[in-house]
């Protein structure tokens, strides 16, 4: 997932690149629907950098809680809770690759915002980058603290994905990173689209499409032996929460809300003579 994280950063830079053209381009949008400001976004973006960067430092540089495979350890299915045991599967490389492709597709769903005014693109890009950075950081730090063996470790060692076991990824089951990121993207895209195009019937198609990718990815992560059901459920909740909260925070102080707050109120009454 750390390689995918680099792709996410490149995607953010690409969106920011849109800011160089457009005669009447407003760097931070119109402020009607979402508003970006130095204080709020300094905190959010800084938190995302701190979380994701902290994980890279602790894991890749300092090697904190580094997992080392021990072939003498026997993983018993009896140690798995009854709920997760019902959905236990051994590793399937083909399903694993398909879920990776669906993750990428999910991360690209904000491309629908090409339909918005160019002046809004930078605002959307900032919010999306914050969403991905925070989601990525939280789930990676959680993985670092919670060493849970992946489902495929409870099967024949000959079926293990050799590279993942060698890299220590076999103990990074909780929570599901794919589910976290896909649900963050799905919730972000759906919520932001509905805010910009509240009257459009396309919002139903956007919601159905983005969440289908997210749910499909979660199912494949379980079917491919990479995660337990509780891993993907936790990832879905985590991703959805961040995907909603980040853009929601940007609705405070918008022109629309300010106008509603200061709009004069008229009171009508009837006098009977």
N, C-alpha and C positions, 0 to 999 in steps of 0.2 A: 504493500500500500504506500510505502514511502516514495517509490518511483512514481506512482500515480499522483502523489502530492505535488511533485515537481511539475507535472502536467497541469495541475490545477493552477499553480502560480503563473504558468505561461499563459493559460486561458485568461486569467485576470489581467495580465499585461496587454493581451490582445484587445480586450474590452476597453481598457483605458486608452488604447491607441485610437479608438474612435473619436476621442476628444480633439484630434488635430484638424478635423474638417467640419465644415458647416458654417455658413456665414453668421448665423445668429445663435451659435452654440452656447448654451449656458452650462458651465462646468458641473454645477450641482443641481441641474434640473430646474423646474419651475417652482418647486416647493408646494405644489397643489396637492399632490398625493403622498409623496415621501420627501423628507427633508434631511439633507446631510449637513452636519456641522462639525467643526474641529473638536469640540469637547466630547460629544457622544461617540463620534467615530474614532477619535483618538483612543478612547477607552476600549471600544469594541475591537478595533483593528489591533490595538496593542495587546489585548487579551488573547486574540487569536494567534498572533505572532509568538507571544509568551508560551502559550499552551503547546502549539505545534513545534516551535523551536526548542522548547524545554524537553519535549519527548526525544527529538533528534539528538540533543546533547546527552541526555541521560542514557539513551539506548545505544546509539551509534558511536558516540565518543567515549563516554565513561563506562559503558557496558554494565549498567546497573541492572541487577536481577536477570542476568543473561542466562538463558536456558541452554543446557547441554544434554543431548540425548544419551540415555543410559539403556542399552539393550537388555540389561538384567532386570529392569523394572517391568512388571507385568500389570497391564491395565485391565481391571476387571469390570465387566458390564454391570455387575451387581452393585458397584459403587455409584452408578448413575441413578438419579432420581427417576421414579416411575414415569413421569410425564415425558422427559427427554428420551428415555429408553424406547418409547414407542416410535420415535422418529429417527432412530439410529441407522446410519448408513456408512458403508466404507467409501474410501476415496474413489472419485471418478474424474479423471483428467478432462474428459470431453465436457462434462457439465461444469467443471471449474472454469474452463476457458469461455464457455458461453456466458457464465455469470459475470466474468470480467468484461466481456463485450457489452452486456446489458448495463453494467455500472457506468461505462464510458458514455453510452447512449443517454443514461439518466442525467449525468453531469452536464450534458450538452442541451438539455431541454430548455434552459433559459434563452436559447436562440429564438424562441417565439417572440421575445421582446424586441426583435428587429422591427416589429410592427408598430412599436411606440415611436414617439417623436425622438429624433436624434439627441435632443437636449436632455432626455431622460436616461440615456445609455450609461453615462458615467455614474449616475446615482445608483442604477441597478447593479452595475459592475462592482461598486464599492460594497453594497449590501451583500451581494452574492459571495464576494471574496471573504467578507467577515463571517458569513454563514459557514462556508467550507472550512476556513481556518479554525474556527471555534469547534465545529463538529469533529474535525480531524484530530485536533489536540486533545479533546476530552476522551474520545474513544481510544486513542493511542496511549494516553497516560493510564487509562483504566486497564488496558491490556497489560501494561508494564507492571501494574500493581497486583492484578488478579491473574495468577498463573493457572489457567484451566486448559487441560489437554483437549485437543480437537477430537471429534468423534472417530476419525479414522485410526486413532491410536488404539482403539479397542478391538481392532481386527488384526488379521495376519500381517506381520511386519513387512512381508513381501509386497503388500499393496500400498505401503506408505509413499507419499511423494518425497523422493529422496532429497531434493534441494531444500524443501521447506523444513524437513526434519533437521538437516544439517545446519540451516540458518537459525534454528531455535524457534521457528514460527509454529511448531507443533503445540506450543503452550500458550498460544495467543487466540484462544477460542472466544473468550468473553471480553467485550461484546462483539457482535458481528460488524466489522468495518464497512463491508459492502452495504449492509442494511442501513447503517447509520448515515452513510453518505447519500444513498439513493433516496431515502425518505426525507433527508434534509433538502435535497434538490427538488423532490416532488412537492413538498409542502411550500417551499419558497416560491417555486414557479407558479403553483396554483393560487396561493394567497396574493402574490404580487399581480398576477394576471387579472384576478377578480377585482382588485382595487383599481387597476387602470381601465378595465373594460367590464364594469359591473353590469352593463346592459346587454353585453354580447352573449349569444348562445354558444359561442366557441369556448366559453369558460368550462362548460361541461365536458367537452372533448379534451381540453387541456388537462383537467383533473383526472379524467379516466385514463388518458394516455400516460401521464407521469406516474400515477399511482399503480398502474398496471406494470410498468417497468420496475417500480420499487418492490411490489409484492412478488412479482416473478423472480426477481433477483434473490429475494429472501428465501423463497421456496427452493431455488436451485442451490443455494448455499447449504441448505439442510440436506437436499437430495444428493449433493456431491460429496457429502461426508466432511465438509469443512466446519460446520457449525451445528450446535444443538438448537432446538426450537426456542429455548429461553434466550439464547444468544441473539437471534434475529429479532425476537420480540423486544428485547431491551434496546437493541440498536435502532429499531423502528421508532420507539418512544423517544429516545434521545435525539435522533435526527429530526423527527417531526417537531419536537419542542424548540430546537435551535432554529429550524427552518421557518417557524412562525414568529418566534420572539424577536429575531434580528430585524426583519422588515417592519414588524409591528411597532418596535421602539422608534423607528424612523417616521412614524405617522404623527408623533407628538411635535407640536410647533409648526405643523404644516399650515399653509395659507387657508386651506379649507376649514380646518378646525378653529383657526383664529377668527375667521369670518363668522363661524357659527357662534363663537363665544361672545363676540362683540355686537352681533346683529341686534338691532332694537326689537324689542318684543311689543306687540300690539295686544291690547286687551279690549275685548268688546263686551259690552253689557247692555242690558235692556231695562228701561225704566217704565214701569206701569203707572199710568196716571188715572 
